[in-house]
Amino acid sequence: MRWVRIARKDIRDAIRTRTLLIVVALFALIGGAMGYLSTTTGEPSTLAETLPLVAVGSMTLFVPIVALGVSYESIVGPRTSGALQFLLGLPYSRGDYALGTYVGRATIVAVGVLSAFVALAVGAGVRGIVVSPSTTLLACLLVVALGVVFVAIGLSISLSVRSTGAAGALAFGAFLVLFFFWSSLPGAIAYLANGFSAPETLPGWAPYVRSLNPVASVQLLLDYVAGPATSAGGFVGVGVDSPTLAVAVVLGWMTVVPAVAFRRFRDDDL
């Protein structure tokens, strides 16, 4: 499996350039601060269960920013510098490079998220709160899933463009759309389809489009396991109303989106 070598190289490069250290340090600082400061209010028995889940909502914005930051130049950067052409001259295919880079960048984000929850448990422990291991693991998996989704988005953008400037602009735009404008997307599409005129009612497909937002899906899963009162979401509109659908949407963004982008990259002239 040659893509494993690419993933290892990606992680080694992140260690050499201190990218991994910076990511881990930032996540650990945020997780430790949440664990230490959040224990000043509330009952210890309640905090032991809810603190890790509250942390999911608190990291909903931060994790995607980091994930996009480590992935949006992952392919297009080496492509514009010529390093990609050199690497592909070795016994590696474009698929090896894309998959290995995906796994490597996802691992970097996952390690950062893990450090956040370890630091959260330590910070809470200093104040005498022993957080629930099972709840902490569940919360960590939710945040890792969100991070991997945005690594997939950043990688897909990087696979599809020819300049780092375009990749940065598209990554920023994707973040804004998914967090702040996705719930308005069906209305905008219906407006254009109706000849630049607002329809009396939204088409029947509008709820399905809203349901494709991965941030809303992770938020729903958090609400499902923790209750809406615990979630610190609210960045995106409603639309996802089934945990099964939410899981399918998250998995789709992790797999289908980068697969479609890879088809373009595979057939493109480097």
C-alpha positions, 0 to 999 in steps of 0.5 A, a space after each residue: 500500500 504505497 499511499 501509506 508511505 505518502 501518509 507517513 511522509 505527510 505526518 513526518 513533514 508536519 512534525 519537521 515543520 512543527 505544524 503538528 506541534 502547533 496544532 496539538 498545542 492550540 487544541 490542548 490549550 483550548 481543551 485544558 482551558 475549557 476543562 479547568 474553567 468550566 468546572 467553576 459552575 455546576 454540580 460535579 456529577 453533572 459536569 462529569 457527563 456534560 463537560 465533554 459534550 459541551 466541548 463539542 459545541 465549543 469547538 464547532 467553529 475552531 476545528 473546521 478552520 484548522 482542518 481547512 488550514 492544513 488541507 486546502 494547499 495539500 495538493 495544489 501547493 506541491 503541484 504549483 511548486 513542481 514537487 508533485 511532478 517529481 513525486 509522481 515520477 517515483 512509483 506512486 500514482 495520483 491515487 496513492 498521493 491523494 489518498 495518502 495526503 487525505 489520511 495524513 492530514 486527517 491524522 494530524 487533525 485527529 491527533 489535535 482533537 485527541 489532545 484537546 480532550 486529554 487536556 480537557 480531562 486533565 484540566 477538569 481533574 485538577 479541579 476535582 472533576 473526573 469526566 466520563 471516559 465513555 462520554 469523552 470518547 463519544 465527544 472526541 469521535 464527533 469532533 474528529 468526524 467534523 474535522 475529517 469532513 473539513 479535511 475532505 473539503 479542503 483536499 477536494 478544493 486542492 484537487 480541483 484548482 491550479 493555484 493556491 490563491 484560488 484554493 484559499 478563496 474557495 476554502 474560505 467561501 466553503 466555510 462561510 456557506 456551510 456555517 452561515 448561508 447553507 440554510 438560505 441556499 434552497 431559497 437562492 436556487 429556487 429564486 434563480 430557477 424561477 427566473 430571478 423571482 421569489 416563488 410563492 412556496 419553496 420546492 419540495 426538494 428544499 428540505 433535502 438540500 438543507 439536510 446535506 449540510 455536514 455541520 448541521 448533521 454533526 450538530 444533530 448527532 450532538 443534540 441526539 446524544 446530549 440534548 439540545 440544551 447541551 449543544 452549543 450549536 446554532 450556526 446552521 439552519 434546521 433541516 436534518 431530522 434523522 440521526 441515520 441521515 446525519 451519519 450518511 451525510 457525514 460519511 458522504 462528505 468524507 468519501 463522495 466529495 473527495 472521490 468526485 474531486 479526484 476524478 478531475 485531478 486524475 484526468 487533469 494535465 499537471 
